[in-house]
Amino acid sequence: MLKGEPPQPVTSSSELSNLLYFVGDDLREAALAVGGIEAFLVQVEELLAKPRFTASDVEQLNRYVEVAQRVEHLGDSLDSLCRSLFRLREGLAKGPVQVDQTPAASKIA
């Protein structure tokens, strides 16, 4: 599914299983991005809490490009997660579905 396309509802239990796998992956990706952003913010906070710091100390934290990439990655992960949750909701609107806990992608021999 491409960005900008309307999400297609889930129509089978195997699609639902795969969707749950991707939701988990989106959650992990978002958590990794948040962790990197949080680490940067903690470093900035620790620096600002010092009674003295230098331009060199600040320069060591000047990782704007890396942090901006993590923020962008977080946005992409959250967008994908929201789209997947929409598909999940639409699929479950028809009633509960028995979910196979093994994603179809892992069943390929």
C-alpha positions in Angstrom: 0.0 0.0 0.0 1.4 3.4 -1.0 1.2 6.5 1.0 -1.9 8.5 0.1 -3.9 5.4 -1.0 -6.9 4.6 1.1 -6.3 1.5 3.3 -7.9 -1.6 2.2 -9.9 -3.6 4.8 -8.8 -7.0 6.0 -10.8 -9.7 4.4 -9.4 -13.0 5.8 -7.8 -14.4 9.0 -4.5 -14.8 7.2 -4.5 -11.2 6.2 -5.3 -10.3 9.8 -2.4 -12.4 11.1 0.0 -10.6 8.7 -1.5 -7.3 9.6 -0.9 -8.0 13.3 2.7 -8.9 12.4 3.2 -5.5 10.7 1.5 -3.6 13.6 4.1 -5.2 15.9 6.9 -4.2 13.5 5.6 -0.6 13.3 5.5 -0.5 17.1 9.1 -1.7 17.3 10.2 0.8 14.7 8.5 3.7 16.5 10.0 2.6 19.8 13.5 2.6 18.4 13.0 6.1 17.0 11.6 7.4 20.2 14.5 5.8 22.1 17.0 7.7 20.0 15.2 11.0 20.3 14.9 10.5 24.1 18.6 9.7 24.4 19.4 13.0 22.6 17.0 15.0 24.8 18.5 13.4 28.0 22.0 14.4 26.9 20.9 18.0 26.2 19.1 18.1 29.6 22.3 16.8 31.4 24.4 19.4 29.6 22.1 22.3 30.5 22.1 21.1 34.2 25.9 21.5 34.5 27.0 24.8 36.1 29.5 25.3 33.3 29.7 24.1 29.7 31.6 25.1 26.6 30.9 25.6 23.0 32.7 22.3 22.4 30.3 20.5 24.8 27.4 21.9 22.8 29.1 21.0 19.5 29.3 17.4 20.6 25.5 17.4 20.9 25.0 19.0 17.5 23.5 16.0 15.8 20.5 17.7 14.4 20.6 15.7 11.1 20.6 12.4 13.0 17.8 13.5 15.3 15.7 15.0 12.4 16.0 11.6 10.6 14.8 9.8 13.7 11.8 12.2 14.0 11.0 11.6 10.3 11.3 7.9 10.9 9.0 8.1 13.9 6.4 10.0 11.8 6.6 7.3 9.1 6.3 4.5 11.6 3.3 6.2 13.3 1.6 6.8 9.9 2.0 3.2 9.0 0.8 2.1 12.4 -2.3 4.3 12.2 -3.1 3.0 8.7 -2.7 -0.6 9.9 -4.9 0.0 12.9 -7.6 1.5 10.5 -7.4 -1.7 8.5 -7.6 -3.8 11.6 -10.7 -1.9 12.8 -12.4 -2.2 9.4 -11.6 -6.0 9.3 -13.0 -6.5 12.8 -16.1 -4.5 12.2 -17.6 -7.6 10.6 -17.1 -9.5 13.9 -14.3 -11.3 15.7 -11.9 -13.3 13.7 -9.7 -16.2 14.8 -6.1 -15.1 14.4 -3.4 -17.5 13.4 -0.4 -16.4 15.6 2.1 -17.4 12.9 2.3 -14.7 10.2 1.9 -16.1 6.7 5.3 -14.6 5.7 7.0 -17.0 8.1 5.2 -20.0 6.7 6.9 -19.7 3.3 9.4 -22.6 3.0 
